[in-house]
Amino acid sequence: MKADIISIGDELLKGHRVNTNAPFISRALGTIGVPVERIVTCSDDTESIWHALVSSLQDADIVLVTGGLGPTRDDRTRKAVQDLLGRGLVFWPEAYGRIEEIFRRRGREVTEQMRDQAMVIEGSVPVPNTKGTAPGMIIDCGERFGNHYLVLMPGVPVEMEAMMTLTVVPWFAPMSGASIIHTPVMTMGIGESMLAGMIREVEDSMPAHTTLSYLPHAAGVSLMVSTSGADRGEVEAENRRVVDAIVSKAGDYVYATSDASLEEVVIGLLLERGLTVAVAESCTGGLVSSRLTDVPGSSGCFLQGEVTYSNAAKESLLGVDRATLDAHGAVSEPVALEMARGCLMRSGADFAVATTGIAGPSGGSADKPVGMLCLAVASRLPDGSLRGEASTQQHFGDRSQNKARFSEAALRALLERLREKNPIVTPDT
């Protein structure tokens, strides 16, 4: 089976809202071996919706539509499907009962307009909406469209996600007859071109049913290895062979073969080893601390974070020597090293990471251009002494991109210090 996704809404085309529904639907269908071949976005115009439906139903076994099922005048999806299939509406008591319950809890009266929300297209399998009012529908479109299916769902993400998880995916799972395995390969400290060169031989020799996707992001690039087939065991084995080959070629640049973020891997290693960390930040403005504390359980190893943006703060809060600042400037390896050591001693942590740099767009010079980052990692050795290492990097982006890349570099440096024999996080760890 194969699927198309149609996302309906003028707000998507005008850029007022990012379409997060399509990626969720694609991932959900992937769990039952149904690949998505096309994602279409169209306006809240009945004719546009009609043409999009006809085009997709001619090729796709399942066409999943989000948006246009609400009670307002710009919600035209249901009417377009009625016109296309020549079907009427029927009342679904269960949906109306939920609407009444929701309105009763809110102290409101159910209007005739809201009663209309309980009407579903003839011949459809109603999909309960556990998070809202408008029900979804699974519709066999008949011989005209090769008995292909339409799935209608609201555009509100939380409502759509519940429908996909609770009803749509289980409903289509027995029909799939295929398996798809997607394995992320998370990398750090390497660009797309360099990574492609390192794994060219792996790409050239991949089996026919395995594909490799490059996923660039603000701080780097990751990979997705996707394998499909009828036999689940063979699919898993083939996928693992390709992933292992990539890891063998890319080596230390790979930090996980799961969808774990860099901060999740760092926190996981700290907790596993009973170690603690503190952070001192200037150019990243608290972003490193924020990323670390986004991870559930981080309170077990994250002690504190200090944003010391000014020189005075670096002196008073971290003990950076005024002479070091005068001699080298705030953006320098000596200052980064003193920030990390001062943070380590004042916090009592086992590890400390520090960042100081120039995020831009102004503030740079010939010697210290925009995008320059100085970072340091300090740690306690078994004999009680301190170890500290600093480095300088140059990044190229706007302010937000540079901050993201600076924070990624800081976490990468911390992970490199933590890793023993280059452990890689797999889906089972």
Steps between C-alpha positions, in 0.01 A plus 500: 500500500604861447358826628460868417446777752292808421530789745225757457515859620574846367706565813747232386542650155541853635769395743300587810528147633753220462358168383591258779220257417656349188825388672304340784274313258800382296674364809182330623438329166863391490444287810259280301699491177302756299730748321386853418570590137361852485407785736273768357388829652194672357278797585159505668338512157250228412622466142866484608418233757299305241787497249753398766279211608450374144872515424604309813222240494603390152838375626507468879335215690440733795454876482516666839351849520539745787310826542168643393270299728415777748179702539610821323440609141856429390465132601407348165661156493193296586291677231771444238507126580120482486500657156780274379338176616136603461412409856287659768544540874379288790474587868748330736352496852830416670665814363204714604514355849863602533421850375222534757733381775770751403255790484336401827837506678559847359156623603397564138199403293542277194403702193364365173834587344677272745241227446615500138840383625341162580410435134724255312507401133288201399689172494788625711651342807482778763823575685441621858654834593621456857656848509236716329160512331528424127514123434728353238399256227647200317329471161518225238469706180359216289587355160534841335819551701614138520350462848772729631445657840453856615578586861361836615636653821497845664800725450551560873818297571397354836167381355659350189777328698248328730298379200809363326625322811173360633304422183659561159829314540340192668228496231743485208772288664352160395482616135861608461682172445835678528753623752707817503791561735640851542825531696648844571877538495583810704827674424692790650779726382480416130341665196279340238760489221774352718262240644381403151859447393575276797204268439494504118589131477214411733252698291625345176449146633166540679232235433211593272247533780713728718529877461715760672382854573713794612334720762688830534411722795628820656782329685604228256359202314354163588398200290195278470537142377166362376440138398175344377388147424248228573700303758554698821808301603673549166416870499650548847816305409553690174445834671744415776769394252485839327497691830800306628688569177434875533615498862816316399581762237396813693653389830522764771266734313206271586366538852171306479305260281170604651304824498676613818614861504853595594383633834312177572815297440704732724248487785467123460875447536522734800218320679636158410839586651373698798667822385389862510535801271481880520500755218644851460371689196556831331420494126247216530293692753380196695426281197735221609339488845156510341574207272642290782209572734249421223592134556280321757707389799766767448453616860695190599821634345460868402606724788489856369540732205629857498458754221792737541453734207705793626864502601399609848277192533781274384721647772252504787314174434772281350820653629644583158813712552477861380855469370394209277211700361722802435773297336291271280147642483176334605490284186815296548610155604662619826175666609292197400734280701475719808121510465485120492738456793324764706164341431636158594646618833200711604240239409676189629409319177708228336491674161451857384470642151538868408424703188610847391473629145351743250154401378456810282390669294729769646790492745753326280845614388775385267660299781173382653232474230131439548442129555815450706450272801739423783390216725654304781428186698634451851481185710621354826759225487504208747789660692295816554685714249326686221530436129403768252510525122396788276451530125394755240255446217363712217135475400313669219136597542265762633465565872250225573689245288829585668349466847358160407835388359688637801277302736543188285877542511495535879295184544721319252812597692340380822397171342848442359641539851240262640527226241709195574593289198259712296169351616210543259141506624282243326118468512536242775715711735 
